[in-house]
Amino acid sequence: MKNNKPAIHGETLESLTERLAAIGEKPFRAKQILEWLYKKRARSPEEMTNLSAKLRTWLAEEFEFAAATPILQKTASDVTDKLLLKLQDGSLIETVIIRAPQVGVGQDKSRKTICISTQVGCAYGCRFCASGLAGWKRDLSVGEIVAQLIEVCRQEDPTTDRAREELASFDNIVVMGMGEPLANYDSLLPALGILNAPWGLGFGARRITISTSGLVPQIERLADEPMGFRLAISLHGATDEVREQIMPVNRKYPLAKLLPAAKHFAEKHGRMLTLEFILIEDINDSLDQAHALKEIARKLHAHVNLIPYNTVQGLDWKRPSVPQQEAFANVLRGARVSVTLRREKGHDINAACGQLRLQHEEAGGISPVPAKR
């Protein structure tokens, strides 16, 4: 059962200073606590040895220090890692570490992108995605979002020198895990602010990409945010007819509404958008779709990520053949559209969003004992 204590990683310098002032503690104590959390990765108040016993007891009574606990880790043949995390109410979420080894350097120096979740389940029902198969349960709190990155740091710190050079032991954050990020806007933005803050992880906003299935009001709101996050649109269909087959959100926010909002964001921030396009056999992989996508990308001056479908147990979709994937990509290349034809990561560990969580919930859960395969 979930306790009612707020997660310590959801506190800001300002909020923690105010809480401490209310019990007669000096403001500098807040900075000390945050240094323990983000620089030293403290797991409990007992580790904070420069605090009084009274203050450590207060912290333990007031805050939850283990908002997201790893219970399973699976490593793919391509060294993608998927972490299954258990929240205080027993809910399960997923966080993925995607590695891109660099030529001439060891795995410890490979580029790492961390894919984080924002909801338990998803309410948007994209037909190809495992995250929403069991429906939406709840939004993650600010602290639960931040805690995912702290757990990644704790895992990566022993194997990399980067943690001794900078606070984060990874290169990029993509908010593309379980859930629709912009549907949890009021927790997501404060969480990213904590990750960006100098007293937090000091992680640059330009290295954070927020993905959305196309919530137009939130895209417009995000355009007015001062921090320069990157934006990725999960398009997956270049016409309304095709997009509505696999993305119910298109009924409320069709392309005529979505594309102007995306263009406004790009112009406001002066950054290239990314269009995510999962290629599904006989659904959206036709050359007609490629030509329509080409026109959208050119109008938005967007980069296109083509992603061959990652098989999900219980769904009948299939990925196109490699020649069909290449033919689709060549239409974009021929129009000088910036395009990446991605080869899936973590296919052998069910790395598509929500698969691992769904399997364990259907199997009756899993005991909170870390494991790795």
N, C-alpha and C positions, 0 to 999 in steps of 0.2 A: 504493500500500500504506500502511496506517495505521501511523504511528509509535507508539512506546510512551510518549511524553511526555504527562503530564496537561495538560489545558487550564488555562491560567492563570485563566480566569474561573470555574473550579470551586473556587478557593481562598477560604477565609474569612480574616478578620483573625486569628483564633486559629491556624489551620493555617499561614498564611504566616509569622506571627511565630515559630512553632516551627521551621519550616524554616530561617528566617534565623538563628535562635539557634544552630542546629546548625553553621552555618559562621562563627559569630563576629560576626554583624551585630547591630546594636542594634534593639530592638523598633520604634522610630519609623520605621524603613525600610519596614515592612509598610504603614503608613498612607500613606507617600509613594507606594508602588507602587500601592496601591488607588486613590488620588486620580488618578494617571495613567490608570488603567484606566477608571474610572467617571465622573470629572468631565471629563477631557481626552480621553477616547476613544483613548488611545495604541494604535497598532497593533503596536508592537515595542519592545523594551527600548532601542533606539537613541534613541527620542524622550524617554526619561526622563533629562533632562539634569542633574538634581540628584543622580543616583546615580553612584557610581564606575564606571570602565570595567570593573573586575573584577566588580562586582555585576551590571552589565548583561550581561556575558558569561555569568555563571552563570545568569541568568534565561533567556537564549536557549537555553542547553544543557539546562536542566531543564524548561522549559514550552513548550507549544504556544500561540502567540498568535493563530492563525487556525484555530480549531476548526470554524468554519462560514463558508465563503466564498461570497458571492453570485456566481452565474454567469449568472443571467437575471432580469430584472424585466419584468413585464407590467402595463400600466395599463389598466383598464377604462374604458368611457365614463362610469361613475359615479364615477370617480377612486379606485376600489379598486385597490390595488397588491398583486400577488403576487410574492414573492421566492422563487426556487429557489436553495437553498443546498447546497453540496457539502461533505461532511465529509471528514476525513482519510483514511478508508478508501474514499472514492469514492462512498459512499451519498448519496442526494439526499433532502432534506426541504423542506418548504414553510413559509413564514411569510407572513401576510397582514396588510396595513394597510387597515383599514376606516375610511373618512372619513365624518363626518356634518357637512356644512357648516352653519354657524350663520348665521342671518339677520343681515345688516348687517356681516358680517366676511369677510375674505378667506380663501382656502383654507389659508393658513399658520396661521390661528387656528381652523380647524375642529377638532371633537372627533375624536380618533383612538383606535380600539380595535385592539390588536395581537393577532392570533390565532397562537399558537405551537404547535409540534409537540413530542411527547414520545417518539415511537418512529419507527423506520424501518419503515414498513408497520404492519399491525395484525393481531392474531391472533383478533379477536372476530367477524369475518365478517358485520357488519351488511349485509344484502342490498342496500341502496341506496347504499352508500358505496364510493368508489374507493380509499380508503386501504388496504383489505385485499385488493384484487383480486390482488395479487402476493404475498400472505401477509406474515407478520411476519419481519423480518430481525434486529433487535436493539433494545434500549432505548437512548435517548440518555443520555449522561453528564450530570452536573450542569453542567459547563462548556459542553457543546453546547446545553443548554437556555438558559442565560444568554446565550451568544454570539448567539443569535437577536435578543434585545432590543438588544444593543449594536450589531449591524449596522443595525437599524432606526433607532437614535439617530443613527448616522453618516450615514444617508441623510436623516433629517429635520432634523438640526441646521442645515444651510445655509439652509433655507427657513422657519425659525420662530424667533421671539424667545424661545420657551419655554426653549430649552436654556441661555439666559443667565440665566434666572430660577429654574429648577429642574433637577434632574439628568435627569429623563425628559421627552422631547419628545412624550409621548402621554398619554392620559387613563385608559385601561383596558387590562387584559390579560385575555384569555380563553384558557384552556388547552383549546382545542377543535379543534386542528389534527390532523395525522396521529397515529394511535395512540390507545390507551386510557390517559388520564393516570394513573388510579389503579393500573394494572398496572405502572407505573414509579414507584411511590410513593417508594421510597428514593432516587431521584434528583430527583424533582419537588419534594419538600418542602424539601430543602437548597437547591435552585436558587431557589425562591421566597423562602427566607430570605435569600439573598444580594441578591435584588432589593429586598427590604424593608429590609435593614439600612442604618443611617445611613452606613456606609462603602461601601455598594454604591450602588444607585440611589435608596434612600430612598423606595421606592414603597409606598404604603399597601396593607395587606392587604385592606382593604374594597373596593379597586378591582380586585381579582383574582378572577376567577371560574373555578373548576375544574369541568370537565364530566366526566360519567361515564356509561357505558352501563348502570351499575347493579351495581357490584361491592360487595356488601353489607358484607363484613368491612372493606374499606378505607373505606367511608363511615362506619362506626362508629368506626374508628380516627381518621379525620379530625375527627370530632366532638369528640375529646379534645385536638386540637391547640390551643395557646393563641392562635395568630394567627387572626383572624376572616375567613378567606376566604369568598367566596360559593360556593354550590354550585348547579350546574345538572344536572338529571337528563335524559338523552336517553331520553325515554319512548317516543314514536313509535307507541305502541299503548296503548289504555286498557283492554284486556282481555288476559288471557294468550293467548287464542286468536289474536288479531290480532298481538300483540307477538311471539309465537313465529314467525310467518311471516317476519318481517324481522329479528329480533334473537335469534340463538341463545343469547345470554347469559341470556335469560329462562327457559330450561330449568333452569338451575342456581339462578338467583335470580328466581323468579316474583314477581308483584306482592305476594303475601302476605308475602314477606320484604323486598322492596325498599321498599315504602311505609312500614312501621314504622321502618326505618333512616333514611329521608329525614326522617320526622317527628321522630325523635330528634335528628338534626343540627340541624334548624330550631329546636327548642326549646332545645337546648344553646347555640346561638349567637344566638338571638333575631333571626334574619334571615329575610326572605322567600326561599323557594326559587324557582328557575325550572324549569319543565318545558318541555323542548324537544320540539316535535312537528312533524316533517316531514310535510306533507300529500302523500300519494301517491294518485293516482287509482285508485279501485276496490279499494284496499287498506285504508286507514284514514281515508278522508275522509267516511264516512257520518255521518248525524246521530245514529245510535245511538252511534258512537264519540264524537261531540261531547258527548252527554249523559253518557256514562261518564266522560269526561275532566273534565267540569264537576264531578262528584261528587268525583273525586280531588283536583282543585285546591282545592275548598272545604274538604275535610278537612285538607289540608296547608297551607292559607292560602298558596297558591303563585301566582306569576305564570306565565302561559302564553305561550310564544313559538311562534306558528304560522308555519311556514316552508314555502312552496310548494316542491316538489321541484326541485332544481337538476340539470338533465339531466347524466347521466354517460355518456360514450361506452362502449358495450359492455354497458350495462344497459337493460332494456326499460321501466323505470318511467316514468310520465308524471305531470306536475303536474295537479291538478284545474283546471277552469275557474274564472275569477274569480268568477262567481256562486256556485259551490259553495264556494269558499274563504270568501266572505262569509257564506253561510248557516251554515257550520260555526262561524265566529267569532261570529255573532250568538247562537248557543245559549249560548256562554260569557258574552257581554255581558249577555244577558237574565238570567243568574244572578248578575250583578255580580261575575264573576270578572275579575281583572286580566288583560288579554290584549293582545298585540301581534300583528297580522297583518303579518309582515315581507315586504317586497319584496326579492327576492334581490339580493345584491351580487356584482359581478364575473362575471355570467353569461357575458359575451362573452370572458372570458379563462380559462374553465374553473376558477373559483374554488372549486368544491366540493373538499373535502379529498382530496388525493392525485392529482388528475387531471393536473396539470402534470408532476409527477414521473413518473407512469406513462407518459405520452406520450413523454417524453424517454428513459426507460429502454428502451421498446419500439423507439425509433428508433435505439438504439445509443449513447445518451449524448450529451453536449454538451461542447464545450471550455470551460474556465474563463475565459471572456472576458465581462465584464459587457455586457449589452445591454438595450435598453428599446424597447418598442413602444407 
